[in-house]
Amino acid sequence: MSADYLMAVKSIGLSKLGGRKPCTLSGAAKHNKREQAHELEEKGRIDPERTRLNYSIAGALDSAGVVAMASQLMANIGTSPEKMRSDYCQAIEIIFSLPANTVIDIKRYFANCFEWCCARFGAENILSADVHLDESTPHCHALIAPINSGRWVGGKPIDRTNTKAMSESFLKQVASVYGLKMTERLTGKRKGDAVATVLGFIENSDRGLLQSSAWVAIRQAIERNPAPFLTAYGIESENKPPAKLKTMAQIFTSAGKGAKRETLHLPKRNPLGIASQLNKLAQANPKGIQNKGEKNQSLSCVGIAPFQNRIAPAYGHQTEGLCVRETELSLAICDPLTGELIQSLHKPTQHQSNL
């Protein structure tokens, strides 16, 4: 049976771009190592009685060791915090989370998550990897030094393009092995309802998260895609199928969103030269076409006059057919009801043409 998983990424630094809440590497490491006493004393998302269940997979044992390790890695590539901008990216953090009611082997799963991080970012760049079991859902925090090819590249490893490739890689190499699937991405009204549900749940049951240094980034993640948070908190969402999309033909023939126009009182019209197959007898023939000429009906405005031999032409030559345009027909030689010709058409004589 498949279940959903969550993988979130963020940059650690003092940048306020995009509404980010500044966070130092030291502050993030202190949270991950549970060194902030107020987090344990306040009644929030952390359960102090379960903190002893937390464990570290790799990296420094305390926050000071994490900062020292990052400084050493910067020195190894010939740089230092003093040479960087004040709001530089101090580290990137990846959070791997499972649903509260998961039945898979948590320890093994997070070990595989760590191995995936080592393969993608380099084991030497992993500052710490800590598993938390004292909150509402089991999850792992991985702090990583953003070094690539001997350069400090900041948040580039988690830009839009790389994050998409990273998500696909993790799904294929780790999540799918456990039968996990990426959470459904909600849209429209369903997404808005889900965002409100998650924020309401946090407000009522997990208020400690509101005081977190990462709350701004977490809220933005909720607003982008609330589905993983519904799963993480064990909240059931209405499983309504998305609205069926209209075809291109339906879009172009739609009456639109305005008031519907009543057209039932108007007579049905057929295109010029096309008679209804269901009610041929009740419809008038197009101009210039008699009943016997239905098989020869045309979409053109040119009519076809049938064989006429009631009156011989003046120049003594009978004509089997003659093409004329509607603009050349006189009302005097056409039946006003049926459009049939009541006089024979003939070419004028030399004498007539000079009149």
N, C-alpha and C positions, 0 to 999 in steps of 0.2 A: 504493500500500500504506500503510495507516494505521499510526501508531505512537503511543506514549503520551508524555505530557509531564507536567511537574510545575510547579505554581505554589504556593508556600508564603508565608504572611504571618506576621509577628510584630511585637510592639511592642518598642521599644528604651527601656529605663529601669531604674531601681533597684528596681522592684516585685518582691516575692517571692511574689505571689499565685499560687496554683495550682502551686507548686513551680518557678516560674521562677527562672532563674539571673540575677542582676542584670548588666546590661550598659549601659555608657554610650554615648552617641553617638560620643564620641571613640574608644572601644575598637572599636566596630563599623566606623567609618571607617578606622581603622588596619589592621584585618584586610582590608577591601576594597581598600585602597591598597597592601597588602603592606609595611607599615612596621614590622611586628613581626618583629625579627630571629630570635627563637627559633622562630617558625613555619617559617622557611626553613632553619634549622640542624637542627632535629629531623627524624628520619625519620618522616614522617607522610603525610597525604593530599596535601600540596603537593609538587610536583616543582620544585625551584629552577631546573633547567635549562630548564623550559618557562615560567617566570614572565614571561620577555620577550615571550611571545605574548599576554599580557593587554593589554587596552586599555580606555580610558574613553570612554563615549558622550557624556556631558554632566555638568555640575556642576563642583564644585571639583576641583582637581588633587591636593590632599593632604588629610589628616585635619583639619589646622588650618583649612583653608579651608572644610571642611564645617561645623565647629562655628561658625565666624565667620558663615557664611551663615545658619545656623539662628538665631543670636542676633539678626542683623539683621532677619530675618523676624518674630521675636517683637517686636522694638522697633517695627516698622512697624504692628503692631496694638495697641500700647500695653501690652505685657506684657514680662516678663523671667523668667529662671530663678529669680531671688530671690523673685518673687511666686507661684511655683508650690510645690506640695508637694514634699518631697524625693524622693518616688518617682513623680513625674509622668512621663508618656510623652514622651520627648524626640524621638522620631521613630517612624515605622513603616517596616518593611522588607519588600519583596516580592522573592522569589527565583524566577526563571524558569529551569528546567532542561530539558535534552534528554537522551535516551539517549546512551550512549558511542558507539554504532555508528550514530548518525543520519547520513542522507545529504542532509538539507536544507541550504540555505544558512544557516549559523549567523549570519553577520554581518547578513544581511538580517532573519532571524527576530528577533534581539535588538533590532534597530533598530525593528521593528514593536512589540515589547514596550514599548520606551521611549515610542513615540508613543501607545500605548494608555494608559500611565501619565499622560502629559501631558494627554490628553483627559479622563481621569477625575479627576485630582487637581490639575490646573493646572500648566503648564510652569514657572511661577515658584516652585513649591513643591518641585521636584525638587532635592534637595541633591547627589546624585551617582548615577551609573549606571555600574557597572563590570562588565566581562565577564572571567570567569576561565576560562582554558584550560589551567591547570597542575594541575588536579585530575582525579579519575577521570571526571567528566562535565562537559561545557561548560554554564556557567550564568552568569546575570547578577544582580547585587545592585543594587536600586534603593532608596536612602534618601530618604524623603519627609517633609517637614514637615506635620504633621496640622492644616492650617488650612482652615477652611470658613466662608464668609460673614464674614470678618474676625475669626474666633474660633479659638483654639487648642483643638481638640476632642479631643486625646489619642488613645486607641485606638478611638474610636467608629467611624471608617471601616472598621475590620476586626472589628467585633463579628459575632456569628453571622449575623444577618440580612444585613448588608452584605457579608460574605464570600461568602455563597451567591450574591447578586446579582452580585458582582464575578466570581466563577468562571464564571457563565453568560455574562456579557458578554465575558469574555476568550475563552471557547471559541467564541462566535459570531463575534467580530470578528477574532481573530488565529489561534487554534489550528486551527480548521476550515479556514481558507484553505490551510494547509499539509498538510491531510489528517491532522492529529493528532486524537486522541480522548482524552477524560478516562480515566484509568486505572480499571480495574475495582475496585470496592470489595468486599473479601473479608469473609466473616462466619464465625462459628462456629470449628470446628476448623481450617479452611483459613486463617483469619485468624491464629489462634494459631501455627500452623506457620510462616506467612510472617514474622511478627514475630520468632520465634526464629531463622529463617534470616538475616534482615537483620542482627540484632544480632550473630549469630555471625560474619557476614562482616566487619562493622566491627571486631569484636574481633581478628580474624585478619589483616585486610588493610588496615584504615583506622583504626588506633588513634589517629592524630593527631586525629581527629574527637572523641574522648573528652575531649580537653583544650580543645576549643573553648568559648568563652563562651556559645555558642548550643546546647550539647549537650542541655541539659534540654528545651528547646523542640523540638529535633530528635527526641529520643527520644519525646516525647509525640506528635509527628506520626507517627512510625513505629507507635506502638501504636494510634493512631486509624485509620490507613490505610496498611498496609505496601506496597500494590501499587505506588505510584510509586517507592518505593525499590528494589523488585525490578527495575523497569525501568531505573532510573538506574544500578544496578550491573551490569546485564546478567545477572541471575540468573533462570534458568528456573524457573517454578513449575508444579506439577501442575495441569493444566487439567481438573479434575473438575467436572462440573455440580453445582449445588446440589441437595440432596434435594428430591424432589417434595412439595409441600405437600398435606396431606390436605384433602378436602372437608369441609364442615360436617356432612354426613350420616355420613361415616366417623368423625369425631371423636365424635359423640354415640352411635354404635353400637359404638365401640371397647370392648374388654374392659379397656383401661387397661394400665398397666405392671406390675401385680401378677401373681401366678401365674395361669395359665390354668385355668379351671374345666372339668372334664370333664362334658359334658352329653349325650354320645352315648347313654348308657344310659337317658335320660329319654324318654318317649313324646312324639311331636310333638303339639302342641296347635293347634287352630284357634280363632280368635275366635268368640264366641257368635254363631250365626246365619250363619256363613260356612263353607261346606264347601270342601275342597280340590278344585281343578279336575282334579288329576292322579289322585286316588284317592278319588273320591266314594263308591264302593261299600264301601270298607273303613272308612269313617268313620261313626260314629253320628250320627244327626240331633240337632239341638238340641232341647231340651225344648219340647214343645207344637207340634212341626211334624212332620207325617207325610211319607212319601216323595213322595206326590203333590203336596205343597205346597212342593217345593224352589224352584219359580219364584217363590214368594211369601215367601221367607226375608227376614228383617229383622234389622237390627242392634239392634233394641229388645229389652228383656226381655219384651215382650208377645208371647205365642204366638197363633196363629190356628187355631182348631178347624175342621176341614172339615165339610161337610154330613153330618148324622147323621139317618137316618130309620128306624133299626132299632127304636127304641122311641119311641112317640109321647109327647110331653110330657103331664104330668098335666092341664094346663089346655087341652088340645085344640088347641094351635096349634104347627105345625112351625117349627122355626128353621133357616135355611140356614147361619148362622154366628154365632158368639158370641165376643167378645174377652174373655179372662180373663188375669189376671196369674199368674205362677208361684206367688206366695204364696197364691193362692186355690185352687190345685189340691190335692186330697187324694191321698195316696200310694195310697189304695185304688182310685182310678179311673184310674191311670196304669200303663202297662207299665214295670217298673223297668229293663228293658234298652233298649227303643227310645224310651221317653218318649211312646208313643202313648196316646191316650185309649181306655179299654176300656169306659167307660160314657158314655152321652149326658149332656150338660150341659143343664140346664133351670132355668128360674127357679122358685123355690119358690112354692107356692100361699099364699093368705092364711092358710089353716089351718096349713100347715107352718111358716110364718114365726113363728107365735105359740107354737110348741112350745118 
